[in-house]
Amino acid sequence: MTVEHHAVVVGGGIAGLAAAASLLQEGWAVTVLERASAFTEVGAGLAITPNGMSALAALGADAAARTAGHRVRMTGTTDEHGSWLLRVPPAGPSGSGQEIHGIHRQDLHGVLLAAAHGAVLVTGTRVVSVTPGAANGARARVDCVSAKGAVSYDADLVIGADGLRSTVRSLVAPATAPRFSGKSSWRGIVADSALVTEDVTIMWGPGTEFGAIRVGAAQVYWYGYTSSEEGHRWPDEKAAALHHFRTWADPVLPLIDRTPGDQVIRHDVYDLAPDLRTYVVGRVVLIGDAAHAMVPTMGQGANSSLEDGACIGLLIGRPVNGGVALQAALSTFDALRRPRTQKIARQSRSAGRVGAGLDSRISIAVRNTLMRVVPAGSAMKAGASVLAWRAPA
């Protein structure tokens, strides 16, 4: 007789829904607990890179993501005046190696929510305690409160996918916590802007990075990542962004100007410190921002979360169904996912230091000179291994 395994996923965002979908594919029963009153995603846009698309393919959701998003081409990096620092060579005949899709976060969330059909979705539920159990012994337990009162869930596996300020992480690994990066990011969506086509160009200026990407036939997402004091807020964020970028080349100011003022958002940027020594405690697994929140300079926050989610089913759910001990499966997951994601987080910090992290004229001039003389292929090698990831068979 086949024994049905039950998992509880804490957090209904990108990582959590990806994990739920992957476990459902392996025949597990899944309950997803969301603190908010509805399953939705807050934010603007993102880019799905080849590694993220491979994870979506493992979930059977890649076609839906391509339909919901917009295929784009990475062209390189300029300075704030529009002068090229690095030009990305065109893709090969198939173009698959550089396949990137811009997508609105809410649209990606909708794709994943559909992929997680069959999970029990519970909203308005706050986790108050987690008993990790033992991989080779007692089951885990999650205690929650909601408008209906206290409720508890026993589970063979608990996935902590509850984001940067993860309650699950704070309960099972409290030594690691969010660390302010010294940066904040303006973000906005522009309706049907002809200023941005399928070409994606990153711009670097003093202490600042700006980028824009088409996320649909009628939508463009832009961001402005810059130095900031933690917690600082401007009375008018749109006016502050227009002032900050007043000397930058097109399409920066027009994009900001065409964004409705109440839709220009800004948030402080954090990563985690110190790195977690393990993503696994008992029967609890941490994934996504709960495990390895990173600065956005490589665009891998959501993509690495998609990888994590797919691997929950492929590296844990499937082997356990096949008779592998849970402890062994959890060890394999940690051995494969933790080094990779923490390396990406380090690379993201390093990329930030040579990009938006520079603000002195001398250091910027040296960087710009070096970037213009270094072959594009050599400069891209550091990120190639990140994008080349494919979901385990």
URHU-V400360 format. One record per backbone hydrogen bond with DSSP energy under -1.0 kcal/mol. NH is the residue of the N-H (numbers start at 0). CO is the residue of the C=O. E is the energy in kcal/mol with one decimal. If there is no record, write none. Layout:
nh-><NH NH>
co-><CO CO>
e-><E E>
//
This chain:
nh-><6 7 8 9 10 16 17 18 19 20 21 22 23 24 26 27 28 30 31 32 33 45 47 52 53 54 55 56 57 59 60 64 65 66 67 68 69 71 72 74 76 77 78 81 84 85 87 97 98 100 101 102 104 107 108 109 110 111 112 113 114 115 116 118 119 121 123 124 125 127 128 130 133 136 139 140 141 142 143 144 145 148 150 152 154 155 156 157 158 159 160 160 165 169 170 171 172 175 176 178 180 183 184 185 186 187 189 191 199 201 202 203 204 206 207 208 209 210 212 214 215 218 219 220 221 222 223 224 225 226 227 231 239 240 241 242 243 244 245 247 248 251 254 255 256 257 258 262 263 264 266 268 270 271 272 280 282 283 284 285 286 289 290 291 292 298 303 304 305 306 307 308 309 310 311 313 314 316 317 319 320 321 322 323 328 329 330 331 332 333 334 335 336 337 340 341 342 343 344 345 346 347 348 349 350 351 352 353 356 357 363 364 365 366 367 368 369 370 371 373 378 379 386 387 388>
co-><28 156 30 158 32 12 13 14 15 16 17 18 19 20 23 22 4 6 119 8 121 102 100 48 49 50 51 52 53 56 55 60 61 62 63 64 101 99 197 199 85 201 82 78 76 76 74 94 95 47 69 45 43 103 104 105 106 107 108 109 110 111 113 115 29 31 35 33 144 142 142 140 137 133 154 130 152 128 150 125 148 145 143 141 139 5 5 282 7 284 9 158 162 165 166 167 168 172 272 270 268 225 266 223 264 221 219 217 72 75 209 77 207 357 204 224 202 222 220 218 218 215 189 212 187 210 185 208 183 206 181 228 235 236 237 238 239 240 242 244 79 248 250 251 252 253 255 259 260 186 184 182 178 292 176 283 131 280 157 278 159 286 287 287 288 295 299 300 301 302 303 304 305 306 307 309 310 311 312 315 316 317 319 318 324 325 326 327 328 329 330 331 332 333 336 337 338 339 340 341 342 343 344 345 346 347 348 349 351 354 359 360 361 362 363 364 365 366 367 369 374 375 382 383 385>
e-><-2.8 -2.5 -3.1 -3.1 -3.1 -2.5 -2.0 -2.3 -2.4 -2.7 -2.2 -2.2 -2.3 -1.8 -1.8 -2.3 -3.0 -2.3 -3.1 -3.2 -3.0 -1.7 -3.3 -2.4 -2.0 -1.8 -2.1 -2.3 -1.8 -1.3 -3.0 -1.9 -2.5 -2.1 -2.2 -1.9 -2.3 -2.8 -4.0 -2.7 -2.7 -2.6 -2.3 -1.9 -3.1 -2.2 -2.6 -1.2 -1.6 -2.0 -2.8 -2.4 -2.8 -2.3 -2.7 -2.0 -2.0 -2.3 -2.5 -2.0 -1.8 -1.6 -1.5 -2.1 -2.9 -2.9 -3.4 -2.1 -2.9 -3.0 -1.6 -3.1 -2.6 -2.1 -2.2 -2.3 -2.6 -2.6 -3.1 -2.2 -1.6 -1.9 -2.1 -2.4 -2.2 -2.4 -1.2 -2.5 -2.7 -3.2 -2.4 -1.0 -1.2 -1.7 -1.4 -2.1 -3.2 -1.4 -2.2 -3.2 -2.7 -2.7 -2.3 -2.7 -2.5 -2.0 -3.1 -3.8 -3.2 -2.5 -2.9 -2.6 -2.5 -3.5 -2.0 -2.6 -2.6 -1.9 -2.9 -1.9 -1.2 -1.2 -2.3 -3.0 -2.4 -2.4 -2.2 -3.1 -2.6 -1.2 -2.0 -1.9 -2.1 -2.5 -2.6 -2.1 -2.4 -2.1 -1.4 -1.8 -2.9 -1.6 -2.1 -2.1 -3.1 -2.0 -1.3 -2.3 -1.2 -2.2 -1.6 -2.5 -2.0 -1.2 -2.1 -2.4 -2.5 -2.5 -2.8 -2.6 -2.3 -1.1 -1.7 -2.5 -1.3 -1.4 -2.6 -1.3 -2.3 -2.1 -2.4 -2.5 -2.4 -2.3 -1.4 -2.0 -2.8 -2.3 -3.1 -2.2 -1.8 -1.6 -1.5 -2.6 -2.1 -2.9 -1.9 -2.1 -2.3 -2.4 -2.4 -1.8 -3.0 -1.6 -2.5 -2.3 -1.8 -2.2 -2.1 -2.0 -2.8 -2.4 -1.9 -2.4 -2.8 -2.0 -1.6 -1.4 -2.7 -1.5 -2.3 -2.4 -2.3 -2.4 -2.9 -2.1 -2.3 -2.7 -1.7 -1.7 -1.9 -1.6 -1.9 -1.7 -1.0>
//
